[in-house]
């Protein structure tokens, strides 16, 4: 569990970049077929050996010099390694489907190695084929389940993977004693990961849905780290926190797909920024994940005069969708808006800046 930023581990077989327009099914033969290229034999046998270290079995797949149907006196052995090939494609479509590629890779294994048997349900070994845009990666899975699915008793409708939550917390560069808020906490994934990584910081998860808050509380009770972690129900427009009491805000914003809509984000995101301006201390920062890149960039540009600065923009894949992480810094400017002047007045009891300036100017004119 120390490798918190990964989804799964695999024994490496092959990695390449292909031309999507000319990529064909037979290209997989040249990538990994040991009967066409003998240098692939050691690649397969080394991967099998590494897999057997993780999952001890007396069966060691042996290379066939000829494909299995052509091998003389071939008979199925009593003990075999049952395997399946899992194909996944992310990004733009390709003329070679992930299912067809997985089927071809399964044929290569079955025809080239003794003691292997295709089994789609009760399999022992899972071979992975992944195509992400033009990148192809193949390997043998060394993890029985996805490492990023952790710290959950229950899930909400859009629960973020723990590996992505871990990445967001790392990018925030949280310091001891800081207060970290997720105003759209959902299932509590980000605060829970943060409480494990930074037990000396105080994490807060809030959500407008009481159902999500109950899910978050059940997850927090079972899997929270050693640091303080608070959960409460609250709408972002009425955050129940003292002004300028938060150091960092980390949140997975609604994409407008399974939750809300793209048009709703155009009003939701400005409301979120107003709430963050009230909650963040001067010099605070925000790490925001979203797929609505155009919407959030527009809001950042419009509110730059109020103290926001875009520090960094990163790309992150979430659930097969290309998303972006925006790292922002915030500098409180008392005179930037009426809301800020009102906030200073509420916190210090001092006259509102603009009223004080008018009063001073009037006194000066009267004296002269």
C-alpha positions as CSV (number, residue, x, y, z in Angstrom):
1,X,0.0,0.0,0.0
2,X,3.0,2.3,0.0
3,X,2.7,2.8,-3.7
4,X,-0.4,5.0,-3.3
5,X,-0.1,6.8,-6.7
6,X,-0.4,3.7,-8.9
7,X,-3.5,1.8,-10.2
8,X,-1.8,-1.6,-10.7
9,X,1.6,-3.3,-11.2
10,X,2.5,-5.5,-14.1
11,X,5.4,-7.4,-15.5
12,X,6.5,-5.5,-18.6
13,X,6.1,-7.1,-22.0
14,X,6.0,-4.3,-24.6
15,X,5.6,-0.6,-25.0
16,X,5.5,1.3,-28.3
17,X,4.0,4.2,-30.2
18,X,2.0,3.5,-33.3
19,X,0.5,5.4,-36.2
20,X,-3.3,5.2,-35.6
21,X,-4.1,5.5,-39.3
22,X,-2.0,2.6,-40.4
23,X,-2.0,0.4,-37.2
24,X,-3.2,-3.1,-38.0
25,X,-4.0,-6.3,-36.1
26,X,-0.9,-8.1,-37.5
27,X,1.3,-5.5,-36.0
28,X,0.9,-7.2,-32.6
29,X,2.5,-10.3,-34.1
30,X,5.7,-8.4,-34.8
31,X,5.5,-6.7,-31.3
32,X,5.3,-9.9,-29.2
33,X,5.1,-13.2,-31.2
34,X,8.1,-15.3,-30.2
35,X,7.7,-17.6,-33.2
36,X,8.3,-14.7,-35.5
37,X,11.1,-13.0,-33.5
38,X,13.1,-15.2,-31.1
39,X,14.1,-12.2,-29.0
40,X,10.6,-12.1,-27.6
41,X,11.0,-15.6,-26.0
42,X,13.1,-14.2,-23.0
43,X,10.7,-11.3,-22.6
44,X,7.7,-13.7,-22.1
45,X,9.6,-16.2,-19.9
46,X,11.0,-13.4,-17.7
47,X,7.5,-12.0,-17.3
48,X,6.1,-15.5,-16.5
49,X,8.8,-15.9,-13.8
50,X,8.1,-12.6,-12.2
51,X,4.4,-13.4,-12.1
52,X,5.1,-16.8,-10.5
53,X,7.0,-15.1,-7.7
54,X,3.9,-13.1,-6.9
55,X,1.5,-16.0,-7.4
56,X,3.4,-19.3,-6.7
57,X,2.4,-22.1,-9.0
58,X,4.3,-25.3,-10.0
59,X,3.3,-24.8,-13.6
60,X,6.0,-23.0,-15.7
61,X,4.8,-22.2,-19.3
62,X,7.3,-23.6,-21.8
63,X,7.9,-22.1,-25.3
64,X,6.7,-24.2,-28.3
65,X,9.0,-24.0,-31.3
66,X,6.0,-24.4,-33.5
67,X,2.5,-23.2,-33.0
68,X,0.4,-25.6,-30.9
69,X,-1.8,-27.1,-33.7
70,X,1.4,-28.1,-35.6
71,X,3.2,-29.7,-32.6
72,X,3.4,-33.5,-33.0
73,X,1.7,-35.6,-30.3
74,X,0.4,-32.5,-28.5
75,X,-2.0,-33.3,-25.7
76,X,-3.6,-31.0,-23.0
77,X,-1.8,-31.4,-19.7
78,X,-3.5,-31.9,-16.4
79,X,-2.0,-28.8,-14.8
80,X,-2.2,-25.5,-16.7
81,X,-2.0,-21.8,-16.1
82,X,-5.5,-20.4,-16.9
83,X,-5.2,-16.9,-18.3
84,X,-7.3,-14.2,-20.0
85,X,-6.3,-11.0,-21.8
86,X,-8.0,-7.7,-20.9
87,X,-8.0,-5.1,-23.6
88,X,-8.6,-1.4,-22.9
89,X,-8.5,1.6,-25.2
90,X,-8.6,5.2,-24.1
91,X,-8.6,8.3,-26.2
92,X,-9.7,8.5,-29.9
93,X,-11.0,5.4,-31.7
94,X,-8.7,3.2,-33.7
95,X,-9.5,0.7,-36.5
96,X,-8.1,-2.1,-34.3
97,X,-10.6,-2.5,-31.4
98,X,-9.3,-3.4,-27.9
99,X,-11.3,-6.6,-28.0
100,X,-9.7,-7.7,-31.3
101,X,-6.2,-6.8,-30.0
102,X,-6.8,-8.8,-26.8
103,X,-8.0,-11.8,-28.8
104,X,-4.9,-11.7,-31.0
105,X,-2.6,-11.4,-28.0
106,X,-4.4,-14.4,-26.4
107,X,-3.8,-16.4,-29.6
108,X,-0.1,-15.7,-29.4
109,X,0.1,-16.9,-25.8
110,X,-1.9,-20.1,-26.4
111,X,-0.2,-21.1,-29.6
112,X,3.4,-20.3,-28.4
113,X,3.5,-21.7,-24.8
114,X,2.7,-25.1,-23.4
115,X,0.7,-25.3,-20.1
116,X,-1.5,-22.3,-20.8
117,X,-5.3,-22.3,-21.2
118,X,-7.7,-19.5,-22.0
119,X,-10.3,-19.0,-19.2
120,X,-12.4,-15.9,-19.1
121,X,-13.8,-16.4,-15.5
122,X,-11.8,-18.5,-13.1
123,X,-8.4,-17.3,-14.5
124,X,-5.1,-17.2,-12.6
125,X,-3.1,-14.9,-14.8
126,X,-4.4,-11.6,-16.4
127,X,-2.5,-10.2,-19.4
128,X,-3.1,-6.5,-20.1
129,X,-3.4,-4.7,-23.4
130,X,-3.8,-0.9,-23.1
131,X,-3.9,1.6,-25.9
132,X,-3.9,5.3,-24.8
133,X,-4.1,7.5,-27.9
134,X,-1.1,6.3,-29.9
135,X,0.7,4.6,-26.9
136,X,0.4,0.8,-26.5
137,X,1.5,-1.0,-23.3
138,X,1.3,-4.7,-22.7
139,X,2.1,-6.6,-19.5
140,X,1.1,-9.4,-17.0
141,X,-0.8,-8.0,-14.0
142,X,0.9,-8.5,-10.7
143,X,-2.0,-7.0,-8.6
144,X,-5.2,-9.0,-8.0
145,X,-7.2,-5.7,-7.9
146,X,-6.7,-2.1,-8.7
147,X,-4.6,-0.5,-6.0
148,X,-6.4,2.9,-6.4
149,X,-9.7,1.4,-5.2
150,X,-9.1,1.7,-1.4
151,X,-10.4,3.4,1.7
152,X,-14.0,2.9,0.8
153,X,-17.0,1.5,2.6
154,X,-19.3,3.1,0.1
155,X,-19.1,5.1,-3.1
156,X,-20.9,8.1,-4.3
157,X,-22.0,8.6,-8.0
158,X,-18.7,10.1,-9.0
159,X,-16.1,8.8,-6.5
160,X,-12.6,9.9,-7.4
161,X,-9.9,7.2,-7.6
162,X,-7.6,7.3,-4.6
163,X,-4.5,7.4,-6.8
164,X,-5.7,10.6,-8.4
165,X,-6.7,12.0,-5.0
166,X,-3.2,11.2,-3.8
167,X,-1.7,13.1,-6.7
168,X,-3.8,16.2,-6.0
169,X,-2.7,16.2,-2.3
170,X,0.9,15.8,-3.4
171,X,0.7,18.8,-5.8
172,X,-0.7,20.9,-3.0
173,X,2.6,20.8,-1.1
174,X,0.8,20.8,2.3
175,X,2.7,22.0,5.3
176,X,2.3,21.0,9.0
177,X,-0.5,22.7,10.8
178,X,-2.3,23.9,7.6
179,X,-6.1,23.7,7.2
180,X,-7.2,21.9,4.0
181,X,-10.7,22.1,2.7
182,X,-12.6,20.1,0.0
183,X,-15.8,22.0,-0.4
184,X,-17.2,19.4,-2.8
185,X,-16.0,16.4,-0.7
186,X,-18.4,13.7,-2.1
187,X,-17.2,10.4,-0.6
188,X,-14.3,12.0,1.2
189,X,-11.6,10.5,-0.9
190,X,-9.3,13.5,-1.0
191,X,-9.4,14.3,2.7
192,X,-8.9,10.6,3.6
193,X,-5.8,10.4,1.3
194,X,-4.5,13.7,2.8
195,X,-5.0,12.5,6.4
196,X,-2.7,9.5,5.6
197,X,-0.1,11.6,3.8
198,X,-0.1,14.6,6.1
199,X,-1.3,13.7,9.6
200,X,-0.1,17.0,11.0
201,X,-2.6,19.0,8.9
202,X,-6.3,19.4,9.5
203,X,-8.5,18.2,6.6
204,X,-12.2,19.3,6.2
205,X,-14.7,17.7,3.9
206,X,-18.0,19.4,3.1
207,X,-20.8,18.7,0.6
208,X,-24.2,20.1,0.0
209,X,-25.8,16.6,-0.2
210,X,-26.5,14.9,3.1
211,X,-26.4,11.6,1.3
212,X,-22.8,12.2,0.2
213,X,-21.9,13.4,3.7
214,X,-23.2,10.2,5.2
215,X,-21.1,8.2,2.7
216,X,-18.1,10.3,3.5
217,X,-18.6,9.9,7.3
218,X,-18.7,6.1,6.9
219,X,-15.5,6.1,4.9
220,X,-13.8,8.4,7.3
221,X,-14.7,6.4,10.3
222,X,-13.3,3.2,8.7
223,X,-10.2,4.5,6.8
224,X,-9.1,8.0,7.9
225,X,-5.5,8.5,8.8
226,X,-4.1,9.6,12.2
227,X,-4.6,13.4,11.6
228,X,-7.7,15.4,12.4
229,X,-10.5,15.2,9.8
230,X,-13.9,16.9,9.9
231,X,-17.0,16.3,7.8
232,X,-20.1,18.5,7.6
233,X,-23.0,19.3,5.3
234,X,-22.8,22.8,3.7
235,X,-23.5,24.6,0.4
236,X,-20.5,26.3,-1.1
237,X,-22.3,29.6,-1.2
238,X,-22.7,29.5,2.6
239,X,-19.6,27.8,3.9
240,X,-19.8,27.4,7.7
241,X,-16.2,28.5,8.3
242,X,-14.7,31.7,9.6
243,X,-13.4,34.1,7.0
244,X,-9.7,33.5,6.0
245,X,-9.5,30.3,8.0
246,X,-8.3,27.9,5.3
247,X,-4.8,27.5,3.9
248,X,-5.4,25.1,1.0
249,X,-8.5,24.1,-1.0
250,X,-8.4,20.8,-3.0
251,X,-11.4,19.7,-4.9
252,X,-12.7,17.5,-7.7
253,X,-15.2,19.8,-9.4
254,X,-18.4,18.5,-11.1
255,X,-17.6,17.9,-14.8
256,X,-21.3,18.3,-15.8
257,X,-21.6,14.7,-17.0
258,X,-23.0,12.4,-14.4
259,X,-23.6,15.2,-11.9
260,X,-25.0,18.6,-13.0
261,X,-24.5,19.9,-16.5
262,X,-22.0,21.8,-18.6
263,X,-24.3,24.9,-18.6
264,X,-24.7,24.7,-14.8
265,X,-21.0,24.8,-14.3
266,X,-20.9,28.3,-15.8
267,X,-22.7,29.6,-12.7
268,X,-21.4,27.0,-10.2
269,X,-17.7,27.8,-10.8
270,X,-18.0,31.6,-10.2
271,X,-19.9,30.8,-7.0
272,X,-17.1,28.4,-5.9
273,X,-14.5,31.1,-6.5
274,X,-16.4,33.6,-4.4
275,X,-16.6,31.1,-1.5
276,X,-12.9,30.4,-1.8
277,X,-12.1,34.1,-1.7
278,X,-13.9,34.3,1.6
279,X,-12.5,31.1,3.1
280,X,-8.8,31.3,2.0
281,X,-6.1,33.1,3.9
282,X,-4.0,35.6,1.9
283,X,-1.3,33.6,0.3
284,X,-3.5,30.5,0.2
285,X,-3.7,28.1,-2.8
286,X,-6.2,25.9,-4.5
287,X,-5.8,22.7,-6.5
288,X,-8.9,22.1,-8.7
289,X,-9.6,19.1,-11.0
290,X,-12.1,19.6,-13.8
291,X,-12.8,18.6,-17.4
292,X,-14.5,21.9,-18.1
293,X,-11.3,23.6,-19.0
294,X,-12.8,26.5,-21.0
295,X,-15.2,27.4,-18.2
296,X,-12.6,27.5,-15.4
297,X,-10.1,29.4,-17.4
298,X,-12.7,32.1,-18.1
299,X,-13.5,32.4,-14.4
300,X,-9.7,32.6,-13.5
301,X,-9.2,35.3,-16.1
302,X,-12.3,37.3,-14.8
303,X,-11.2,37.1,-11.2
304,X,-7.5,37.7,-11.6
305,X,-8.1,41.3,-10.5
306,X,-9.4,39.9,-7.2
307,X,-6.1,38.2,-6.4
308,X,-6.0,34.9,-8.3
309,X,-2.9,33.7,-10.2
310,X,-2.7,30.5,-12.3
311,X,0.5,28.9,-11.1
312,X,0.5,25.6,-13.1
313,X,-1.8,23.5,-15.3
314,X,-1.5,19.8,-15.5
315,X,-3.3,17.1,-17.5
316,X,-4.8,14.1,-15.7
317,X,-6.8,11.2,-16.9
318,X,-9.9,10.5,-14.8
319,X,-12.2,7.6,-15.6
320,X,-11.0,7.5,-19.2
321,X,-11.6,11.2,-19.7
322,X,-8.9,13.8,-20.3
323,X,-9.1,16.3,-17.4
324,X,-7.0,19.1,-16.1
325,X,-5.6,20.1,-12.7
326,X,-5.3,23.9,-12.0
327,X,-2.9,25.0,-9.3
328,X,-3.9,28.5,-8.2
329,X,-2.5,31.0,-5.6
330,X,-4.7,33.6,-3.9
331,X,-3.6,37.0,-2.5
332,X,-6.3,38.8,-0.5
333,X,-6.7,42.4,-1.8
334,X,-8.8,44.4,0.6
335,X,-9.7,47.1,-1.9
336,X,-10.4,44.7,-4.8
337,X,-14.2,44.5,-4.3
338,X,-17.1,45.5,-2.2
339,X,-17.2,42.0,-0.7
340,X,-13.5,42.2,0.4
341,X,-14.1,45.6,2.0
342,X,-17.1,44.3,3.8
343,X,-15.0,41.3,4.9
344,X,-12.3,43.5,6.4
345,X,-15.0,45.5,8.2
346,X,-16.6,42.3,9.7
347,X,-13.2,40.9,10.8
348,X,-11.6,44.0,12.2
349,X,-14.4,46.3,13.0
350,X,-12.6,49.0,11.0
351,X,-14.6,51.3,8.7
352,X,-14.9,50.1,5.2
353,X,-11.9,51.3,3.2
354,X,-13.9,53.3,0.6
355,X,-16.0,55.0,3.2
356,X,-12.9,55.9,5.2
357,X,-11.3,57.4,2.1
358,X,-14.3,59.5,1.4
359,X,-14.4,60.7,5.0
360,X,-10.7,61.6,5.0
361,X,-11.1,63.4,1.6
362,X,-14.1,65.4,3.0
363,X,-12.2,66.3,6.1
364,X,-9.2,67.5,4.1
365,X,-11.4,69.7,1.9
366,X,-13.1,71.2,4.9
367,X,-9.8,72.0,6.6
368,X,-8.5,73.8,3.5
